[in-house]
């Protein structure tokens, strides 16, 4: 489960992002994959988290190489529940980083209903 507001924001740009990624990475081959870095701050970090999750699970086009997806977020809120966080961590193990400031309130929300960060915090 992910936060519906973050999911709606992500869904509003998902098709455009995937179209651009497909156009830019069409020259990828199995021996020469493209490296895709996804980043965002605050709400953009929540959207980046969902995008990295989707792109990391997306199969390559026929004959194309795979994408090496990594992610960096800054001050991002909690995006999903513990089940989402677990699958995210498995998909992007050692290729995702979450940077926060201990005084920033945004990374501590939403607080209720079991929302959890997908990654350990780097202060």
N, C-alpha and C positions, 0 to 999 in steps of 0.2 A: 504494500500500500504506500502511495506517495501523496503528498499534500495536493489537493485539487487545484488550488490557486497557482502553485508552481507548475503543475502539469498543464493547466490551461495556457499559462504564459509560454511554456516550452512548445506546446502544440501549435501556437500561433506562428512560430518561426521554423518548425521542424522540417516541413517540406522544402522550404527555400534553402535551408542549411544543407540538407541531404542532396539536393540538386546541385548546389555549388561544390560540395565535396566530391560528388560523382564526376563533375566536369573537370575539376582541378586534378583529380587523381586517376583519370582515365588511362594515363600512361604507366600506371603501376603494373608490375609483373610479379610472378611468384618469387623471382630472384631479386627483385628490386621494389620492395614495398614502400609505400609512402608513410611518413611519420606525421600524424595529426595531433597537434597540441591544442587542447581546449582549456580556456581560462575564463574566469568571471569573478566579479566582486559583488558581494551582497546578494541581491536578487539574481544578478548575472551568474553568481556562483551556484545558485540553486539550479538555474537553467543549464549551466555547464555540466553539473552533476548528472542531470537527466540525459543530456546529449552524449556525454562520455559513456554512460550506461548503454544507450541504444547503439551507438557506433561500435562499441567493443563487441557487441553480440551480432552485429550485422554480417551476414556472409558476403564474401566478395562476389562481384559480378563474374559471369562465366568468362574464363580466360584471364581475368585480372588478378593482380596480386592482392594480398591482404593489406589492411591498414594497421599500423602500429599506433594505437590510441593511448595518449596520456593526458592527464588533467591536473591543473593547478587552480585552486580557488582561494579567495581572500575574503574573510569575513562572511562566509556563506551560512545561511540558516540550516537547520535540520530539514532534510527533504522527505524522508520516508521512515517507515517503521524498521524494527530490528531485522525482519526478514529481508527487506529491500537492502539494508546496509550490509547484511551478510553476503548476498548475491553480488552486490556491487564490489565488495572487497575481493571476492573470488575472481570476478572478471578483470578487475584492474589492479590486481595484487602487485605492489611495488611500482606502479605506473601512475599513481594518483597521490596528490599532496593537498592538504587542507591547512592553510595558514590563517591564524586568527590573532587578535589582540585580546588579552585577558580582560581588558576593560570594555570591550565592545559587547553590547547586549544582543546584537543580531544573531551571532552564532548560538545563543542559548534559546532561541525560539524556533518553532513552537514548542512549548514546554509540556503540554498535555497530550494525551491519547497515544503515548508510546513512540513518539518520534525520536529518532536516533541518528547520530552522525555516522557516516559510512567509514570514516577514517580517523586514526588518532590525530590529535591536534598538534600542529607545529606552531609554537608561540614565537 
